């Protein structure tokens, strides 16, 4: 029976924005942090360089489960994006005369021009993050840093303006269990389960199917995966086909 050591911690804040890359006119947010976002957060806690994070925390070395703790509340905030001017460039090699004015580049935007973009933000989000790391040294380092609330870089919730509060919860072990019918609070990959529609309750369930970044295959290029998300903080009735892990009455499904 496969047994995995797990670290669980909470991330929360006043606001969060996990941008959906396929949006254009308005900037929409995922209701939970995708796997690449959490990998970046772990890199910030441990002080790992950006270009090394994806390699160190690949799918074989790191497993992540995400649990939404609060009902997802969103609002739209209009953000000003300003394009800064490039300044006046002096192309002359010889010292110019006093009366000489440097040429301006053609077709450049006027200074201080701004574009207003509606941005969807999550209000007071809170998530439980369950991580299992194969490398024992990294596992111990992460566990110690979370316990003592120490980070190398400032953790954030999607954008640098939205600081993250991190709270260490516990560490425990989970064991792989047989496929079957379960209830879980974690985000579930659609290809690994079947939703039990006859057990859904309108008061407890608000289901969304989302296409979310999964793995970084090249620099800033990602593969995607479909997930089932309950927007309300309640259990989701599913029939698991594979990759199910259990700790007492808790069922974990990894991203």
Secondary structure as GFF3:
##gff-version 3
##sequence-region A 1 255
A	DSSP	beta_strand	3	12	.	.	.	ID=ss1
A	DSSP	beta_strand	15	16	.	.	.	ID=ss2
A	DSSP	alpha_helix	35	46	.	.	.	ID=ss3
A	DSSP	alpha_helix	50	56	.	.	.	ID=ss4
A	DSSP	beta_strand	62	68	.	.	.	ID=ss5
A	DSSP	beta_strand	74	82	.	.	.	ID=ss6
A	DSSP	beta_strand	114	123	.	.	.	ID=ss7
A	DSSP	beta_strand	126	133	.	.	.	ID=ss8
A	DSSP	alpha_helix	136	148	.	.	.	ID=ss9
A	DSSP	beta_strand	165	177	.	.	.	ID=ss10
A	DSSP	beta_strand	180	184	.	.	.	ID=ss11
A	DSSP	beta_strand	188	189	.	.	.	ID=ss12
A	DSSP	three_ten_helix	190	192	.	.	.	ID=ss13
A	DSSP	beta_strand	193	195	.	.	.	ID=ss14
A	DSSP	three_ten_helix	197	199	.	.	.	ID=ss15
A	DSSP	beta_strand	207	218	.	.	.	ID=ss16
A	DSSP	beta_strand	221	230	.	.	.	ID=ss17
A	DSSP	beta_strand	236	240	.	.	.	ID=ss18
A	DSSP	beta_strand	244	247	.	.	.	ID=ss19
A	DSSP	beta_strand	250	252	.	.	.	ID=ss20
###
